[in-house]
């Protein structure tokens, strides 16, 4: 699939982008999440400066990303340990 031109609005600024067609929906959803988070911060905190709101959003999503990455790494380690244990049990069983 080819590239398409789209316009994304984030924090009342429009950004023209060229994206792969299959990525368009994800990019639009990401922009909506950012705008929703900005709106939430505006309503709940005494922050009006767009730069501060964007910085708070970046911090939120970077933290979420790092937590998810850590969780995946921990789960990968747990799975690897279980595979090792299963392999050891099977080796013991078949070596008898």
DSSP file (Angstrom, degrees, kcal/mol; ACC not computed):
  #  RESIDUE AA STRUCTURE BP1 BP2  ACC     N-H-->O    O-->H-N    N-H-->O    O-->H-N    TCO  KAPPA ALPHA  PHI   PSI    X-CA   Y-CA   Z-CA
    1    1 A X              0   0    0      0, 0.0     2,-0.1     0, 0.0    21,-0.0   0.000 360.0 360.0 360.0 152.3    0.0    0.0    0.0
    2    2 A X        -     0   0    0      1,-0.1    19,-1.9    18,-0.1     2,-0.2  -0.228 360.0 -87.0 -94.8-179.3    1.2    3.5   -0.7
    3    3 A X  E     -A   20   0A   0     17,-0.2     2,-0.3    18,-0.1    17,-0.2  -0.588  37.3-165.6 -86.4 149.4    1.6    6.7    1.2
    4    4 A X  E     -A   19   0A   0     15,-3.0    15,-2.5    -2,-0.2     2,-0.5  -0.926  20.7-119.2-129.6 157.8   -1.2    9.2    1.7
    5    5 A X  E     +A   18   0A   0     -2,-0.3     2,-0.3    13,-0.2    13,-0.2  -0.852  38.3 168.4 -98.1 130.3   -1.2   12.8    2.9
    6    6 A X  E     -A   17   0A   0     11,-2.8    11,-3.2    -2,-0.5     2,-0.5  -0.909  29.2-133.1-134.2 163.4   -3.1   13.5    6.1
    7    7 A X  E     -A   16   0A   0     -2,-0.3     2,-0.4     9,-0.2     9,-0.2  -0.986  19.4-165.3-120.3 128.4   -3.4   16.4    8.5
    8    8 A X  E     -A   15   0A   0      7,-2.5     7,-3.3    -2,-0.5     2,-0.6  -0.934   8.7-149.0-114.6 133.5   -3.2   15.8   12.2
    9    9 A X  E     +A   14   0A   0     -2,-0.4     2,-0.4     5,-0.2     5,-0.2  -0.907  21.8 170.0-104.2 119.7   -4.3   18.4   14.8
   10   10 A X  E >  S-A   13   0A   0      3,-2.7     3,-1.1    -2,-0.6    22,-0.1  -0.989  71.6 -13.6-130.6 122.8   -2.4   18.2   18.1
   11   11 A X  T 3  S-     0   0    0     -2,-0.4    -1,-0.1     1,-0.3     3,-0.1   0.892 128.6 -53.5  54.5  44.6   -2.9   21.0   20.7
   12   12 A X  T 3  S+     0   0    0      1,-0.2     2,-0.4    -3,-0.0    -1,-0.3   0.705 116.4 111.4  65.2  22.6   -4.6   23.3   18.2
   13   13 A X  E <   -A   10   0A   0     -3,-1.1    -3,-2.7     2,-0.0     2,-0.4  -0.988  61.9-135.9-124.6 139.0   -1.8   23.0   15.7
   14   14 A X  E     -A    9   0A   0     -2,-0.4     2,-0.5    -5,-0.2    -5,-0.2  -0.790  16.0-167.5 -98.0 133.4   -2.1   21.2   12.4
   15   15 A X  E     -A    8   0A   0     -7,-3.3    -7,-2.5    -2,-0.4     2,-0.4  -0.960  11.9-147.0-121.9 112.8    0.6   18.9   11.2
   16   16 A X  E     +A    7   0A   0     -2,-0.5     2,-0.3    -9,-0.2    -9,-0.2  -0.651  27.8 179.3 -78.1 133.6    0.6   17.7    7.6
   17   17 A X  E     -A    6   0A   0    -11,-3.2   -11,-2.8    -2,-0.4     2,-0.5  -0.948  30.9-142.2-133.7 152.1    2.1   14.2    7.4
   18   18 A X  E     +A    5   0A   0     -2,-0.3     2,-0.3   -13,-0.2   -13,-0.2  -0.982  38.3 165.6-110.4 121.8    2.7   11.5    4.7
   19   19 A X  E     -A    4   0A   0    -15,-2.5   -15,-3.0    -2,-0.5     2,-0.2  -0.910  43.0 -95.1-134.3 158.3    2.0    8.1    6.2
   20   20 A X  E >>  -A    3   0A   0     -2,-0.3     3,-1.6   -17,-0.2     4,-0.8  -0.504  40.2-119.3 -68.0 144.4    1.5    4.6    5.0
   21   21 A X  G >4 S+     0   0    0    -19,-1.9     3,-0.9     1,-0.3     4,-0.5   0.864 113.2  55.5 -56.1 -38.7   -2.2    3.9    4.5
   22   22 A X  G 34 S+     0   0    0      1,-0.2     4,-0.3   -20,-0.2    -1,-0.3   0.675 107.3  50.8 -71.6 -15.1   -2.2    1.1    7.1
   23   23 A X  G <> S+     0   0    0     -3,-1.6     4,-2.5     1,-0.1    -1,-0.2   0.577  85.2  89.0 -93.6 -11.5   -0.7    3.5    9.7
   24   24 A X  H <X S+     0   0    0     -3,-0.9     4,-2.6    -4,-0.8     5,-0.2   0.913  87.0  47.8 -56.3 -49.3   -3.3    6.2    9.2
   25   25 A X  H  > S+     0   0    0     -4,-0.5     4,-2.4     1,-0.2    -1,-0.2   0.904 112.5  49.3 -61.2 -41.9   -5.8    4.9   11.8
   26   26 A X  H  > S+     0   0    0     -4,-0.3     4,-2.4     2,-0.2    -1,-0.2   0.913 111.9  48.6 -64.0 -43.0   -3.2    4.4   14.4
   27   27 A X  H  X S+     0   0    0     -4,-2.5     4,-2.4     2,-0.2    -2,-0.2   0.911 112.1  48.4 -65.3 -42.4   -1.8    7.9   13.9
   28   28 A X  H  X S+     0   0    0     -4,-2.6     4,-2.0    -5,-0.2    -1,-0.2   0.897 112.3  49.0 -65.3 -39.2   -5.2    9.4   14.1
   29   29 A X  H  X S+     0   0    0     -4,-2.4     4,-2.5    -5,-0.2    -2,-0.2   0.890 110.0  52.0 -66.2 -38.7   -6.0    7.5   17.3
   30   30 A X  H  X S+     0   0    0     -4,-2.4     4,-2.3     2,-0.2    -2,-0.2   0.922 109.3  49.3 -62.9 -44.1   -2.7    8.6   18.8
   31   31 A X  H  X S+     0   0    0     -4,-2.4     4,-2.5     1,-0.2    -1,-0.2   0.895 110.8  50.6 -62.5 -39.5   -3.5   12.2   18.1
   32   32 A X  H  X S+     0   0    0     -4,-2.0     4,-2.7     2,-0.2    -2,-0.2   0.910 109.1  51.1 -64.7 -41.9   -6.9   11.8   19.7
   33   33 A X  H  X S+     0   0    0     -4,-2.5     4,-2.3     2,-0.2    -2,-0.2   0.917 111.3  48.1 -59.9 -43.2   -5.3   10.2   22.8
   34   34 A X  H  X S+     0   0    0     -4,-2.3     4,-2.5     2,-0.2    -2,-0.2   0.938 113.2  46.7 -63.5 -47.3   -2.9   13.2   23.1
   35   35 A X  H  X S+     0   0    0     -4,-2.5     4,-2.4     1,-0.2    -2,-0.2   0.887 112.2  50.6 -64.0 -38.8   -5.7   15.7   22.6
   36   36 A X  H  X S+     0   0    0     -4,-2.7     4,-2.3     2,-0.2    -1,-0.2   0.900 111.0  48.9 -64.1 -40.4   -7.9   13.9   25.1
   37   37 A X  H  X S+     0   0    0     -4,-2.3     4,-2.5     2,-0.2    -2,-0.2   0.903 110.4  50.9 -66.8 -41.2   -5.0   13.9   27.7
   38   38 A X  H  X S+     0   0    0     -4,-2.5     4,-2.6     2,-0.2    -2,-0.2   0.933 110.3  49.5 -59.9 -45.9   -4.4   17.6   27.1
   39   39 A X  H  X S+     0   0    0     -4,-2.4     4,-2.1     1,-0.2    -2,-0.2   0.905 110.2  51.1 -60.5 -42.2   -8.0   18.3   27.7
   40   40 A X  H  X S+     0   0    0     -4,-2.3     4,-2.0     1,-0.2    -1,-0.2   0.924 111.0  47.7 -61.3 -44.7   -8.0   16.2   30.9
   41   41 A X  H  X S+     0   0    0     -4,-2.5     4,-2.1     1,-0.2     6,-0.4   0.892 110.5  52.2 -64.7 -39.1   -4.9   18.1   32.2
   42   42 A X  H  < S+     0   0    0     -4,-2.6    -1,-0.2     1,-0.2    -2,-0.2   0.893 113.7  44.1 -62.6 -39.4   -6.5   21.5   31.3
   43   43 A X  H  < S+     0   0    0     -4,-2.1    -1,-0.2    -5,-0.2    -2,-0.2   0.814 122.1  35.9 -75.6 -30.8   -9.7   20.5   33.3
   44   44 A X  H  < S+     0   0    0     -4,-2.0     2,-0.3    -5,-0.2    -2,-0.2   0.622 116.5  44.2-102.6 -14.8   -7.9   19.1   36.3
   45   45 A X  S  < S-     0   0    0     -4,-2.1     2,-1.2    -5,-0.2    -1,-0.0  -0.892  82.0-113.4-130.2 159.6   -4.9   21.2   36.7
   46   46 A X  S    S+     0   0    0     -2,-0.3     2,-0.5     2,-0.0    -4,-0.1  -0.252  75.6 122.2 -86.2  48.7   -4.2   25.0   36.7
   47   47 A X        +     0   0    0     -2,-1.2    -2,-0.2    -6,-0.4    -3,-0.1  -0.952  21.7 155.9-115.4 128.2   -2.1   24.6   33.5
   48   48 A X        +     0   0    0     -2,-0.5     2,-0.3     5,-0.0    -1,-0.1   0.575  41.2 105.8-121.9 -21.8   -3.0   26.5   30.4
   49   49 A X     >  -     0   0    0      1,-0.2     4,-2.2     2,-0.1     5,-0.2  -0.471  62.8-145.4 -67.3 124.5    0.4   26.7   28.5
   50   50 A X  H  > S+     0   0    0     -2,-0.3     4,-2.9     1,-0.2     5,-0.2   0.859  98.0  56.0 -60.3 -37.6    0.3   24.3   25.6
   51   51 A X  H  > S+     0   0    0      2,-0.2     4,-2.3     1,-0.2    -1,-0.2   0.921 109.0  46.5 -62.4 -43.2    4.0   23.5   26.0
   52   52 A X  H  > S+     0   0    0      2,-0.2     4,-2.2     1,-0.2    -2,-0.2   0.906 113.2  49.6 -64.6 -41.2    3.5   22.5   29.6
   53   53 A X  H  X S+     0   0    0     -4,-2.2     4,-2.1     2,-0.2    -2,-0.2   0.911 111.8  47.8 -64.6 -42.4    0.5   20.4   28.7
   54   54 A X  H  X S+     0   0    0     -4,-2.9     4,-2.8     2,-0.2    -1,-0.2   0.892 110.5  52.3 -64.7 -39.4    2.4   18.7   25.9
   55   55 A X  H  X S+     0   0    0     -4,-2.3     4,-2.4    -5,-0.2    -2,-0.2   0.901 108.8  50.0 -62.9 -40.6    5.3   18.0   28.2
   56   56 A X  H  X S+     0   0    0     -4,-2.2     4,-2.3     2,-0.2    -1,-0.2   0.891 111.4  49.6 -64.9 -38.9    3.0   16.4   30.7
   57   57 A X  H  X S+     0   0    0     -4,-2.1     4,-2.9     2,-0.2     5,-0.3   0.931 110.1  50.0 -63.8 -46.3    1.5   14.2   27.9
   58   58 A X  H  X S+     0   0    0     -4,-2.8     4,-2.7     1,-0.2     5,-0.3   0.923 111.4  48.9 -58.9 -44.5    5.0   13.2   26.7
   59   59 A X  H  X S+     0   0    0     -4,-2.4     4,-2.3     2,-0.2    -1,-0.2   0.919 111.9  49.7 -61.5 -43.5    5.9   12.3   30.3
   60   60 A X  H  X S+     0   0    0     -4,-2.3     4,-2.3     1,-0.2    -2,-0.2   0.950 115.8  40.8 -60.3 -50.9    2.7   10.3   30.8
   61   61 A X  H  X S+     0   0    0     -4,-2.9     4,-2.3     2,-0.2    -2,-0.2   0.844 114.3  51.8 -72.5 -33.1    3.1    8.3   27.5
   62   62 A X  H  X S+     0   0    0     -4,-2.7     4,-2.4    -5,-0.3    -1,-0.2   0.914 111.7  47.8 -66.5 -41.5    6.9    7.8   27.9
   63   63 A X  H  X S+     0   0    0     -4,-2.3     4,-2.4    -5,-0.3    -2,-0.2   0.925 112.2  49.2 -63.3 -44.8    6.3    6.4   31.4
   64   64 A X  H  X S+     0   0    0     -4,-2.3     4,-2.4     1,-0.2    -2,-0.2   0.904 111.1  50.4 -60.4 -42.4    3.5    4.2   30.2
   65   65 A X  H  X S+     0   0    0     -4,-2.3     4,-2.4     1,-0.2    -1,-0.2   0.914 110.8  47.9 -63.6 -43.7    5.8    2.9   27.4
   66   66 A X  H  X S+     0   0    0     -4,-2.4     4,-2.4     2,-0.2    -1,-0.2   0.884 111.5  50.7 -65.9 -38.4    8.6    2.1   29.8
   67   67 A X  H  X S+     0   0    0     -4,-2.4     4,-2.3     2,-0.2    -2,-0.2   0.919 111.8  47.5 -63.4 -43.4    6.3    0.3   32.2
   68   68 A X  H  X S+     0   0    0     -4,-2.4     4,-2.5     2,-0.2    -2,-0.2   0.903 111.6  50.8 -64.7 -40.8    4.9   -1.8   29.3
   69   69 A X  H  X S+     0   0    0     -4,-2.4     4,-2.4     1,-0.2    -1,-0.2   0.915 110.8  48.5 -62.3 -43.6    8.4   -2.5   28.1
   70   70 A X  H  X S+     0   0    0     -4,-2.4     4,-2.5     2,-0.2    -2,-0.2   0.902 110.9  50.9 -63.3 -41.3    9.5   -3.6   31.6
   71   71 A X  H  X S+     0   0    0     -4,-2.3     4,-2.7     2,-0.2    -2,-0.2   0.918 110.5  48.8 -63.0 -44.0    6.4   -5.8   31.9
   72   72 A X  H  X S+     0   0    0     -4,-2.5     4,-2.8     2,-0.2    -2,-0.2   0.918 111.4  49.9 -62.6 -43.3    7.1   -7.5   28.6
   73   73 A X  H  X S+     0   0    0     -4,-2.4     4,-2.2     2,-0.2    -2,-0.2   0.910 112.0  47.9 -62.5 -42.0   10.7   -8.1   29.6
   74   74 A X  H  X S+     0   0    0     -4,-2.5     4,-2.4     2,-0.2    -2,-0.2   0.911 112.9  48.0 -64.7 -41.9    9.6   -9.6   32.9
   75   75 A X  H  X S+     0   0    0     -4,-2.7     4,-2.7     2,-0.2    -2,-0.2   0.893 110.3  52.1 -65.9 -39.1    7.0  -11.8   31.2
   76   76 A X  H  X S+     0   0    0     -4,-2.8     4,-2.6     2,-0.2    -1,-0.2   0.910 110.2  49.0 -61.5 -41.4    9.6  -12.9   28.6
   77   77 A X  H  X S+     0   0    0     -4,-2.2     4,-2.3     2,-0.2    -2,-0.2   0.912 111.5  49.2 -64.1 -42.7   12.0  -13.9   31.4
   78   78 A X  H  X S+     0   0    0     -4,-2.4     4,-2.2     2,-0.2    -2,-0.2   0.915 112.4  47.6 -62.8 -43.4    9.2  -15.8   33.2
   79   79 A X  H  X S+     0   0    0     -4,-2.7     4,-2.6     2,-0.2     5,-0.2   0.921 110.9  51.1 -64.3 -44.0    8.4  -17.7   30.0
   80   80 A X  H  X S+     0   0    0     -4,-2.6     4,-2.3     1,-0.2    -1,-0.2   0.902 110.0  50.3 -60.9 -41.0   12.0  -18.5   29.3
   81   81 A X  H  X S+     0   0    0     -4,-2.3     4,-2.4     2,-0.2    -1,-0.2   0.912 111.3  48.0 -63.5 -43.1   12.4  -19.9   32.8
   82   82 A X  H  X S+     0   0    0     -4,-2.2     4,-2.6     2,-0.2    -2,-0.2   0.885 110.9  50.8 -66.1 -38.9    9.3  -22.1   32.4
   83   83 A X  H  X S+     0   0    0     -4,-2.6     4,-2.8     2,-0.2    -1,-0.2   0.912 110.4  50.2 -63.8 -41.8   10.5  -23.3   29.0
   84   84 A X  H  X S+     0   0    0     -4,-2.3     4,-2.4    -5,-0.2    -2,-0.2   0.928 111.7  47.7 -61.3 -45.5   13.9  -24.2   30.6
   85   85 A X  H  X S+     0   0    0     -4,-2.4     4,-2.5     2,-0.2    -2,-0.2   0.912 113.0  48.2 -62.6 -42.8   12.2  -26.0   33.4
   86   86 A X  H  X S+     0   0    0     -4,-2.6     4,-2.6     2,-0.2     5,-0.2   0.916 111.2  50.5 -64.1 -43.5    9.9  -27.9   31.0
   87   87 A X  H  X S+     0   0    0     -4,-2.8     4,-2.6     1,-0.2    -2,-0.2   0.912 110.6  49.8 -59.9 -42.9   12.9  -28.8   28.8
   88   88 A X  H  X S+     0   0    0     -4,-2.4     4,-2.3     2,-0.2    -2,-0.2   0.923 111.3  48.6 -62.7 -44.7   14.8  -30.1   31.9
   89   89 A X  H  X S+     0   0    0     -4,-2.5     4,-2.4     1,-0.2    -2,-0.2   0.906 112.7  48.0 -62.6 -41.9   11.8  -32.2   32.9
   90   90 A X  H  X S+     0   0    0     -4,-2.6     4,-2.8     2,-0.2     5,-0.2   0.901 110.3  51.6 -66.9 -40.5   11.4  -33.7   29.4
   91   91 A X  H  X S+     0   0    0     -4,-2.6     4,-1.3    -5,-0.2    -1,-0.2   0.913 111.6  47.5 -61.8 -41.9   15.1  -34.4   29.2
   92   92 A X  H  < S+     0   0    0     -4,-2.3     4,-0.4     2,-0.2    -2,-0.2   0.921 112.9  49.1 -63.7 -43.1   15.0  -36.2   32.6
   93   93 A X  H >< S+     0   0    0     -4,-2.4     3,-0.9     1,-0.2    -2,-0.2   0.928 115.1  42.0 -62.7 -46.9   11.9  -38.2   31.5
   94   94 A X  H 3< S+     0   0    0     -4,-2.8    -1,-0.2     1,-0.2    -2,-0.2   0.650 105.2  64.3 -79.6 -14.0   13.3  -39.3   28.1
   95   95 A X  T 3<        0   0    0     -4,-1.3    -1,-0.2    -5,-0.2    -2,-0.2   0.553 360.0 360.0 -84.9  -5.0   16.7  -40.1   29.5
   96   96 A X    <         0   0    0     -3,-0.9    -1,-0.2    -4,-0.4    -2,-0.1   0.457 360.0 360.0 -81.1 360.0   15.3  -42.9   31.7
